[in-house]
Each structure stands twice: as C-alpha cells, then as structure tokens.
C-alpha cells in the first residue's frame, strides 16, 4: 500500500459461478423478501404466490442431475464427460461462466478513484475473489455496488468483510440503494426495520444515482477522521443504531467524463468482450419502467470522446466484441447514424451489440449497422399484442416490430426480443398473440420476463383502473395474477419451435461472451437449438441417468460444436 494513496476495495457484482447457484439464491432472496412484505398485503398470500411463481418459472430452465443449467453450464457438462464440474474461485476462468463477465461499474470506479488519489482494487465478481487475501492490504474502505446485487447479497458481503476485519468501513451505493433509501426520513417503519439488519455490517450508504462525488467525500472523511454528517447523500447509523440521513445534493457528471481510458486499465480486469456507454437516460416513458425516475433526461458522450474510447479498445489488440450498455442506443436517429458512420470510417475489427428500439430502425440504418460491425441487438418488444403495447404506452406497433426483425434478419444481424408476460390487461388471448408474433417474425432469440410491479412505475397511477395489487413479482389484477402469468411463461419452450431462450439466464450476455471467445453467430445459434432439444427430451424422461440414446446424441452434437 502506498501511504499517500490509500487502498479502496470495490465489489462490483456478485454473479454466482453456476446458473444453479444463481437461481437458487435469487429465489431464496425473493421468498424472504415476500415474507418480509407480507404484512403490507393481508389480502394476498405473498409467500405462497411467490413460491408458486417460482415453481412455474423453473419449467423454463433445463435441469439435469438436479442442477439448473444455462448454456454455459451445459457446455461445461458436455466437455466434462456428461458430469457437471465443480466451479471454484481457482478454476472458473478455465470454464464457461457468466461470473467471468466485466461490469462497467467496477471499471469506471477504478478510474474515478484512481484520479481522486486512491489505489483501487476491483473485485469484478465477489463469487470469483478471495476476499480475505485482498483485505490483507488493509484498505481504507470496502465499497459495494448494488447495481448487480440484491440487498441480501450486500449484507452477506459486508458481514464477510467485518468477520475478516471489523475495523474496515463498508460502504454500499448504486441504483438499488438509491431506489430503496430515497425516501430518507420518510422511510416506512417496515423498511427501517429491514435496514436495521445492516447495522454493524454496512457503515454508510450513498443514496444518489450518480454518487461518485459523494463517495470521494465520504472516503476523505474516513481518511481524515471527518464528520459523516457533513457529507451529502448519505445514510448511516448513529450510536444507538438508528439510521440517519444527510442532506441531498443532486450530482451531475457529464458523459464525457465517464469515458474509460481502456489502455490504462490493468489487463487482469479486462476480457475479450468489453462494455461501453454512449448515453445515459431514455426518451420514452413505458409505463412498466422505473428507469426514467433515476435518469429523467438523456445525455450523450461527445462523438469525438466516444471515438477515442473505442480507439483505445482497438489498441488493446485482443478485444473481439463491444457491448454498448445504453438503454436505448438507437433512440436519436441522427446521433445513431453519426456513430455508425464514425465506426465505419475507423474500421474497428471488433463486433458490437446493443439495445435497440424497433420503431427507430430503418433499412438505411440497419445496413449501416451491419457495415459497422453490428452482430446482435436486444429489442424491447415487450408484447405481440397491440392491446398490451398500447396499455404500456410502448409507442410501438406490431407491424413496426415485425419489419424491424425482418430487416435485421435480412442483414444477418441476430436479435433477441424481450417480452413482459402478465402486464395489466394480459389475458390468455393476448399471450397467444405474443407466441404468434415470435413464431411469425422468425425472431432468433427471446427472453420472457414476468411483469414486476413497482410504485415508481407509471402503471401505478392506473392501479385502480386495472385492479392492480401487490408488489414486485407477486401481484394480481383484473385479468390475471402472477401465478397464471408464470404458468403461461412455462409454455413458451414448447410453443416456440424456432426461437430460442435460456430460461432465466441472460441470453444476450451469454451470446456476447461467446463472441468474445471466438464462437461464430451460427455456432451459437446451433448450441441454443441443441439446448432446446435437450430441454424437451429431458422433460419427457424426467432427467435421470443413464441418459437415453437421444439425450446422449444431443450432448455429443453439442460437444462437437464446442472448441
């Protein structure tokens, strides 16, 4: 440790090594949460509903030998002689795993803290790190980002830090912390009771969507023995264990200042697939979404700054894929066109992917996308029913979405459509329209999401109109409840024969990581097709060994595709 540059540890994510662990942990957390919230909804049995929802949703997931497998787990299983290898901190980089992803929050905080005079150590993924070894550096603090974690996970990480060294301050911040603690002094007694469990584990919370400046001020207070009450945007505990809040000061950081100097980032933090942000915010106000509450305006990086950032990635020499993390990369057409033309002029040798809005795509733009190296786009289609699209205020019509998928298919750009099942107004008929849409469109990939109800979403304003009650993924309205919606979701594997999903896993992230590993789009599609065949076969035979000849044939075909 350099004396005048205190070490600060940043925990950026907590993605489990395997899909089985990730799913079981997520469902355990959700059921605990439903139990904590149950007193607020005496007319809904939140725990029973949540368990029934989980039972239905697990039917979307391939299960072999009592393990829930995403494509990466299945690839490991096939390579390891039809046995699931035990992934560990020491060997996970030798296997396929979403735990090997790079998250932008960790990289950005590394750069930000370095500039602020600290010596940052980034734990890209808590599940892949040896925390006790890292804490031997005697850091000034450990900072935990909630962008990719549940609060129960944050409490677990914080408790581990305190077990290793009770004197190290633990700070938590990020999007989830902002959302949950934003009410400040108006926080409900139930929420305060929930956060009382963090006392003695988390020393301070940064309650600001862009809290980097507050974080540096907080670190300086710890460094110099300053008064935390003088630092804005904090929640912390007083000597009696009561949560206190400091005054709010909205932070704004120009997008140009978020550009990453990738060639100055230690190579051990990098991968062959890297994330880049071009903009922050969204123009639209889809009624299921809460993003507009965090970032009500759209801000862009200067085109020259974005170009320089991509040039730095190019100079690394090993990056094969860039994923633009913007919530809507394509929203402003003229800006989008300028970015595409810049990328074509630069002749970057990496491919790229992004989120896209179907209504923003035209034949000219899709041709430019292809010429600039676009390989994959995520389309937030949300429903194949015009009734539901209108309920959502999606500002998209069914025919626009069909045309967008066709244009992408014609250019050889693969796409994934996300679909929300159970939005208010959903019926079996509107769900069937979504199935018909996917089948008619020849959409290569799809991801179903159960409608999640937040009081910060605009649909809350229409709660009485729809008879909407509940919270999160435990709800009912006049035309459906969460159990029925999840039951319908479980049918999608069998009802969609030529489009592919990966159950509850992030199919888009799996795709990008595989491109970074050199797999062709055609081979990736073939592996997802084989996984679907295996899923249907294992359901028929209830998954026990010895496997049938049909299952063994599928596993061997998969192995032949894997490098």
C-alpha positions in Angstrom: 0.0 0.0 0.0 1.3 3.5 -0.9 1.0 5.7 2.1 -0.4 8.8 0.3 -2.7 6.7 -1.9 -5.0 4.6 0.4 -6.3 1.4 -0.9 -10.0 1.1 -1.6 -11.7 -2.1 -2.5 -14.7 -2.1 -4.8 -17.1 -5.1 -5.1 -18.8 -4.6 -8.5 -21.1 -7.6 -8.7 -22.0 -11.0 -7.3 -22.8 -13.3 -10.1 -22.7 -16.9 -9.0 -20.3 -19.3 -10.6 -23.1 -21.5 -12.0 -26.7 -20.9 -13.0 -27.9 -23.4 -10.4 -26.5 -21.4 -7.6 -27.6 -18.1 -9.1 -31.2 -19.3 -9.5 -31.5 -20.8 -6.0 -30.0 -17.7 -4.4 -32.3 -15.4 -6.3 -35.4 -17.4 -5.4 -34.4 -17.7 -1.8 -33.9 -13.9 -1.6 -37.3 -13.3 -3.3 -39.1 -15.6 -1.0 -37.5 -14.0 2.1 -38.5 -10.6 0.7 -42.1 -11.7 0.1 -42.2 -12.9 3.7 -40.9 -9.5 4.9 -43.5 -7.7 2.8 -46.5 -9.9 3.6 -47.8 -7.7 6.5 -48.5 -5.0 4.0 -50.8 -7.1 1.9 -53.2 -9.1 4.1 -55.5 -9.9 1.2 -52.6 -11.6 -0.7 -50.6 -14.6 0.4 -47.3 -13.2 -0.9 -45.2 -16.2 0.2 -47.5 -18.8 -1.3 -47.8 -16.8 -4.6 -44.0 -16.3 -4.8 -43.4 -20.0 -4.3 -46.0 -20.9 -7.0 -44.4 -18.4 -9.4 -41.0 -19.9 -8.9 -42.3 -23.5 -9.5 -43.7 -22.4 -12.8 -40.7 -20.3 -13.9 -38.3 -23.2 -13.2 -40.1 -25.1 -16.0 -38.3 -22.7 -18.4 -34.9 -23.9 -17.1 -33.1 -27.0 -18.2 -32.5 -29.3 -15.3 -30.0 -32.2 -15.4 -29.0 -34.2 -12.3 -30.9 -31.8 -10.1 -28.9 -28.8 -11.4 -30.5 -25.8 -13.2 -28.3 -25.2 -16.3 -27.8 -22.3 -18.6 -26.0 -22.8 -21.9 -22.6 -22.2 -20.2 -23.3 -24.9 -17.6 -24.4 -27.3 -20.3 -21.2 -26.6 -22.3 -19.2 -27.4 -19.2 -21.3 -30.5 -18.5 -20.7 -31.8 -22.1 -17.0 -31.1 -22.1 -16.6 -32.8 -18.7 -17.8 -36.2 -19.8 -21.5 -35.6 -19.0 -20.7 -34.5 -15.5 -21.0 -31.0 -14.0 -17.6 -29.8 -12.9 -17.4 -28.0 -9.6 -16.5 -24.5 -10.4 -14.3 -22.7 -7.9 -12.6 -19.3 -7.5 -9.4 -21.0 -8.7 -10.8 -22.7 -11.9 -13.7 -20.6 -13.0 -11.7 -18.8 -15.7 -11.0 -22.2 -17.3 -14.7 -22.8 -17.7 -17.7 -21.0 -19.3 -19.5 -18.9 -16.7 -21.4 -15.6 -16.5 -19.2 -15.0 -13.5 -16.4 -14.1 -15.9 -18.2 -11.0 -17.2 -16.8 -7.5 -17.0 -19.2 -4.9 -15.5 -18.7 -1.3 -16.3 -19.4 0.0 -12.8 -16.3 -1.7 -11.5 -14.1 -0.4 -14.3 -15.5 3.1 -14.0 -15.0 3.3 -10.2 -11.4 2.1 -10.7 -10.7 5.0 -13.0 -12.6 7.5 -10.9 -11.0 6.6 -7.6 -7.5 6.5 -9.1 -8.0 10.0 -10.4 -9.2 11.0 -6.9 -5.9 9.9 -5.3 -6.8 6.4 -4.2 -5.3 3.0 -5.0 -8.3 1.0 -6.1 -8.6 -2.8 -6.1 -11.6 -4.0 -8.1 -13.4 -7.2 -7.3 -15.3 -7.7 -10.6 -17.3 -10.5 -9.1 -17.4 -11.4 -5.4 -18.0 -15.0 -6.2 -14.7 -15.2 -8.0 -12.5 -13.5 -5.5 -10.7 -14.4 -2.3 -11.8 -11.5 0.0 -9.6 -12.4 3.0 -6.5 -12.3 0.8 -7.5 -8.9 -0.6 -8.3 -7.5 2.8 -4.7 -8.2 3.9 -4.0 -4.9 2.0 -5.7 -3.2 5.0 -7.8 -0.9 2.7 -9.3 2.3 3.8 -12.8 1.0 3.0 -14.7 -1.6 1.0 -17.3 -0.2 -1.4 -20.1 -2.4 -2.6 -22.2 -1.5 -5.7 -25.8 -2.5 -5.7 -26.2 -2.3 -9.5 -25.9 -6.0 -9.9 -26.7 -7.3 -6.4 -29.6 -8.0 -4.1 -29.6 -6.3 -0.7 -29.3 -9.8 1.0 -26.1 -10.3 -1.0 -24.7 -6.9 0.1 -25.4 -7.8 3.7 -23.6 -11.1 3.2 -20.5 -9.5 1.6 -20.5 -6.8 4.3 -20.7 -9.4 7.1 -17.8 -11.2 5.5 -15.7 -8.1 5.5 -16.5 -7.4 9.1 -15.6 -11.0 10.0 -12.2 -10.5 8.4 -11.6 -7.1 9.9 -14.2 -5.3 11.9 -12.3 -2.0 11.6 -12.7 -1.7 7.8 -15.6 0.7 6.9 -18.1 -0.8 4.5 -19.9 1.5 2.1 -22.9 0.5 -0.2 -24.2 2.5 -3.1 -25.6 2.2 -6.6 -29.0 2.0 -8.2 -30.8 -0.4 -5.8 -29.6 1.5 -2.7 -30.8 4.8 -4.3 -34.2 3.3 -5.0 -34.7 1.8 -1.6 -33.4 4.6 0.6 -34.5 7.5 -1.5 -37.5 8.3 0.8 -34.9 9.3 3.5 -36.6 10.4 6.8 -39.9 9.3 5.3 -38.8 5.7 5.1 -41.5 3.4 6.4 -41.1 1.6 9.7 -41.1 -1.7 7.8 -38.2 -0.5 5.6 -36.3 0.9 8.6 -36.7 -2.5 10.3 -35.3 -4.2 7.3 -32.3 -1.9 7.1 -31.6 -2.4 10.8 -30.2 -5.7 9.9 -27.4 -3.9 8.1 -26.3 -2.2 11.3 -22.8 -3.4 12.2 -22.2 -4.6 8.7 -22.6 -1.6 6.4 -21.3 1.7 7.9 -22.7 4.1 5.3 -25.0 4.1 2.2 -24.5 6.5 -0.7 -28.1 7.5 -1.7 -27.6 9.1 -5.1 -27.8 7.6 -8.6 -24.5 9.3 -9.6 -22.9 9.2 -6.3 -19.2 9.2 -7.2 -18.5 12.7 -5.8 -20.3 11.8 -2.5 -18.3 8.6 -2.4 -15.0 10.5 -2.6 -16.1 13.0 0.1 -17.1 10.0 2.3 -13.7 8.3 1.8 -12.0 11.6 2.6 -14.0 11.7 5.8 -12.9 8.2 6.8 -9.3 9.1 5.8 -9.1 12.2 7.9 -11.5 11.3 10.7 -14.1 13.7 9.5 -17.8 14.0 10.4 -20.0 11.8 8.2 -23.0 14.1 8.9 -21.2 16.8 6.8 -21.1 14.5 3.7 -24.2 14.8 1.4 -26.3 12.0 0.1 -25.6 9.6 3.0 -27.5 7.2 5.2 -25.6 5.9 8.2 -26.2 4.7 11.8 -25.8 6.7 14.9 -24.5 5.4 18.2 -27.9 4.0 19.1 -28.2 2.1 15.8 -30.7 4.5 14.3 -30.5 5.4 10.6 -29.6 9.0 9.9 -29.7 10.8 6.6 -27.6 13.8 5.4 -29.0 16.5 3.0 -29.4 15.6 -0.6 -27.4 17.2 -3.3 -28.1 16.1 -6.8 -24.9 15.1 -8.6 -24.3 15.5 -12.3 -21.3 14.2 -14.2 -21.0 15.0 -17.9 -21.0 11.9 -20.0 -17.6 12.8 -21.5 -16.1 12.4 -18.0 -17.3 8.8 -17.9 -15.3 7.6 -20.9 -12.8 4.9 -19.9 -9.1 5.1 -20.8 -9.1 1.3 -21.5 -5.4 1.1 -22.3 -4.7 2.4 -18.8 -6.8 -0.2 -17.0 -4.9 -3.2 -15.7 -5.2 -6.0 -18.1 -6.3 -8.5 -15.4 -9.5 -6.5 -15.1 -10.3 -6.8 -18.9 -11.8 -9.5 -21.1 -12.3 -10.1 -24.8 -15.8 -8.6 -24.5 -15.9 -5.1 -23.0 -18.8 -2.7 -22.1 -19.1 0.9 -23.4 -21.7 3.5 -22.6 -22.6 6.1 -25.3 -25.5 7.7 -23.5 -27.5 7.8 -20.2 -31.3 8.1 -19.9 -34.2 7.3 -22.1 -36.6 9.5 -24.1 -39.6 7.1 -23.6 -42.0 6.6 -20.7 -43.0 3.0 -20.9 -45.4 2.5 -18.0 -43.8 -0.6 -16.6 -40.3 1.0 -16.3 -38.7 2.9 -13.4 -35.6 4.0 -15.3 -37.0 7.4 -16.1 -37.2 8.1 -12.3 -33.4 7.7 -11.9 -32.4 9.4 -15.1 -35.2 11.7 -16.4 -33.1 13.2 -19.2 -30.9 11.8 -22.0 -27.2 12.8 -22.1 -24.6 11.7 -24.7 -20.9 11.5 -24.9 -19.4 13.8 -27.5 -18.8 11.9 -30.7 -15.1 12.6 -30.5 -14.8 11.3 -27.0 -16.7 8.1 -27.9 -14.4 7.6 -30.9 -11.3 8.0 -28.7 -12.7 5.5 -26.2 -13.3 2.9 -29.0 -9.8 3.6 -30.4 -8.3 2.7 -27.0 -10.2 -0.6 -27.1 -8.9 -1.2 -30.6 -5.4 -0.6 -29.4 -5.6 -3.4 -26.8 -5.4 -5.9 -29.6 -7.4 -8.7 -28.0 -11.0 -7.4 -27.8 -13.4 -9.2 -30.1 -16.7 -7.7 -29.0 -18.0 -4.5 -27.6 -21.4 -4.2 -26.0 -23.0 -0.8 -25.8 -24.8 -0.6 -22.5 -27.1 2.3 -23.3 -30.8 1.6 -22.5 -31.6 2.8 -26.0 -28.7 3.1 -28.3 -30.8 3.8 -31.3 -33.3 6.4 -29.9 -32.0 9.6 -31.5 -31.7 8.6 -35.2 -29.3 11.3 -36.4 -26.9 10.7 -33.5 -27.1 7.0 -34.0 -26.3 7.4 -37.7 -23.3 9.6 -36.9 -22.0 6.9 -34.5 -22.4 4.2 -37.2 -20.6 6.3 -39.8 -17.8 7.0 -37.4 -17.3 3.3 -36.7 -17.3 2.5 -40.4 -14.6 5.2 -41.0 -12.5 3.8 -38.2 -12.6 0.2 -39.5 -12.7 -1.3 -36.0 -12.0 -5.0 -36.0 -14.3 -5.9 -33.1 -18.0 -6.7 -33.5 -20.6 -5.0 -31.4 -24.1 -5.3 -29.9 -26.6 -3.0 -28.2 -30.1 -2.5 -27.1 -32.3 -1.1 -29.8 -35.8 0.3 -30.3 -37.7 -1.5 -33.1 -39.5 1.7 -34.2 -36.2 3.5 -34.6 -34.8 1.1 -37.2 -34.9 1.7 -40.9 -33.4 -0.1 -43.9 -30.7 2.5 -44.2 -29.7 2.3 -40.5 -29.7 -1.4 -40.4 -27.4 -1.5 -43.5 -25.1 0.9 -41.7 -25.3 -1.2 -38.5 -24.1 -4.2 -40.5 -21.3 -2.3 -42.2 -20.1 -1.0 -38.8 -19.8 -4.5 -37.3 -23.1 -5.0 -35.5 -23.8 -8.6 -34.7 -26.6 -8.7 -32.2 -29.3 -6.3 -30.9 -31.7 -6.5 -27.9 -35.2 -5.4 -28.9 -37.6 -4.4 -26.1 -40.7 -5.5 -27.9 -42.5 -6.5 -24.7 -45.7 -8.0 -26.3 -47.0 -9.3 -29.5 -50.5 -7.9 -28.6 -51.3 -4.3 -29.7 -53.7 -4.1 -26.8 -50.9 -4.7 -24.3 -48.4 -2.4 -26.2 -50.9 0.4 -26.0 -51.6 -0.3 -22.3 -47.8 0.0 -21.8 -47.6 3.3 -23.8 -44.8 1.5 -25.6 -45.3 3.7 -28.7 -44.7 0.7 -30.9 -47.0 -1.1 -33.2 -46.8 -4.8 -34.0 -46.1 -4.2 -37.7 -43.1 -1.9 -36.9 -41.6 -4.7 -34.8 -42.1 -7.3 -37.4 -40.4 -5.1 -40.1 -37.5 -4.4 -37.7 -36.9 -8.1 -37.1 -37.1 -8.8 -40.9 -34.6 -6.1 -41.7 -32.2 -7.4 -39.1 -32.6 -11.0 -40.3 -32.1 -9.9 -43.9 -28.8 -8.3 -42.9 -27.6 -11.3 -40.9 -27.8 -9.4 -37.6 -29.1 -11.6 -34.8 -31.7 -10.2 -32.4 -33.3 -11.1 -29.1 -36.7 -9.8 -28.2 -37.7 -9.2 -24.5 -41.3 -9.9 -23.6 -43.2 -9.0 -20.4 -45.8 -11.5 -19.5 -48.7 -10.5 -17.3 -48.8 -6.8 -17.7 -52.2 -5.3 -16.7 -54.8 -6.3 -19.4 -52.9 -9.5 -20.2 -55.2 -12.5 -21.0 -54.6 -15.9 -22.5 -55.6 -14.4 -25.8 -53.0 -11.6 -25.6 -50.4 -14.0 -24.5 -51.1 -16.2 -27.5 -50.7 -13.2 -29.7 -47.2 -12.8 -28.3 -46.5 -16.5 -29.1 -47.8 -16.0 -32.6 -45.7 -12.9 -33.1 -42.5 -14.6 -32.1 -43.2 -17.6 -34.5 -44.3 -15.3 -37.3 -41.3 -13.0 -37.1 -38.6 -15.6 -37.1 -37.0 -13.9 -34.1 -33.9 -15.9 -33.4 -33.9 -15.4 -29.6 -36.4 -14.3 -27.0 -36.4 -13.7 -23.2 -39.7 -13.8 -21.2 -40.0 -11.6 -18.1 -42.7 -11.8 -15.6 -44.3 -8.4 -15.0 -42.9 -6.7 -12.0 -44.9 -4.1 -10.2 -43.2 -1.0 -8.7 -45.0 2.0 -7.2 -42.4 4.1 -9.0 -43.5 2.9 -12.4 -46.2 4.9 -14.2 -48.6 2.0 -14.3 -49.1 2.6 -10.5 -51.1 5.6 -11.5 -53.6 3.3 -13.2 -53.7 0.8 -10.3 -57.5 1.3 -9.7 -58.3 1.1 -13.4 -56.6 -2.3 -13.7 -57.4 -3.6 -10.1 -53.7 -3.9 -9.6 -52.5 -5.1 -6.2 -49.2 -6.5 -4.9 -45.6 -5.7 -5.2 -42.6 -6.9 -7.3 -43.3 -10.2 -9.0 -46.2 -11.0 -6.6 -49.4 -9.4 -7.8 -52.8 -9.7 -9.3 -55.0 -7.5 -11.5 -58.4 -7.8 -13.1 -57.4 -10.1 -15.9 -54.6 -12.2 -14.5 -52.4 -12.9 -11.5 -48.6 -13.7 -11.2 -49.2 -17.4 -10.8 -51.2 -17.7 -14.1 -48.7 -15.4 -15.9 -45.8 -17.6 -14.8 -47.7 -20.7 -15.9 -48.1 -19.3 -19.3 -44.4 -18.4 -19.5 -43.6 -22.0 -18.8 -45.3 -23.0 -22.1 -43.0 -20.9 -24.3 -40.3 -23.6 -24.7 -42.8 -25.9 -26.3 -44.9 -23.4 -28.2 -42.0 -21.6 -29.9 -40.1 -24.1 -32.0 -37.7 -21.9 -34.0 -36.8 -19.2 -31.5 -34.5 -19.9 -28.5 -34.3 -18.7 -24.9 -32.1 -19.6 -22.0 -34.8 -19.7 -19.4 -34.0 -17.3 -16.6 -30.4 -16.6 -17.7 -29.1 -13.5 -19.6 -29.1 -14.9 -23.1 -27.7 -11.6 -24.5 -24.7 -11.7 -22.1 -24.0 -15.4 -22.9 -24.0 -14.5 -26.6 -21.6 -11.6 -26.2 -19.2 -13.6 -24.1 -19.2 -16.4 -26.6 -18.5 -14.0 -29.4 -15.5 -12.8 -27.3 -14.4 -16.4 -27.2 -14.4 -16.6 -31.0 -17.6 -18.6 -31.5 -19.4 -17.7 -34.7 -23.1 -16.5 -34.5 -24.1 -19.6 -36.4 -22.5 -21.9 -33.9 -24.0 -20.0 -31.0 -27.5 -20.4 -32.6 -26.8 -24.1 -33.1 -25.9 -24.6 -29.4 -29.1 -22.9 -28.3 -31.1 -25.1 -30.7 -29.5 -28.2 -29.2 -30.2 -27.0 -25.7 -33.9 -26.6 -26.5 -33.9 -30.1 -27.9 -32.3 -31.4 -24.8 -34.7 -29.5 -22.6 -37.7 -31.1 -24.3 -36.1 -34.5 -24.2 -35.1 -34.3 -20.5 -38.7 -33.2 -19.7 -40.1 -36.3 -21.4 -37.8 -38.7 -19.4 -37.7 -36.8 -16.1 -33.9 -36.4 -16.4 -32.4 -39.5 -14.8 -29.2 -41.4 -15.7 -28.5 -43.4 -17.6 -29.4 -41.0 -20.3 -31.4 -42.2 -23.3 -29.6 -42.5 -26.7 -31.5 -39.4 -27.8 -30.1 -37.3 -25.0 -26.6 -38.7 -25.5 -26.8 -37.9 -29.2 -27.7 -34.3 -28.4 -24.9 -34.0 -25.9 -22.4 -35.4 -28.4 -23.6 -33.0 -31.1 -23.1 -30.1 -28.6 -19.6 -31.3 -27.8 -18.8 -31.3 -31.5 -19.7 -27.6 -31.7 -17.6 -26.6 -28.6 -14.0 -25.8 -29.3 
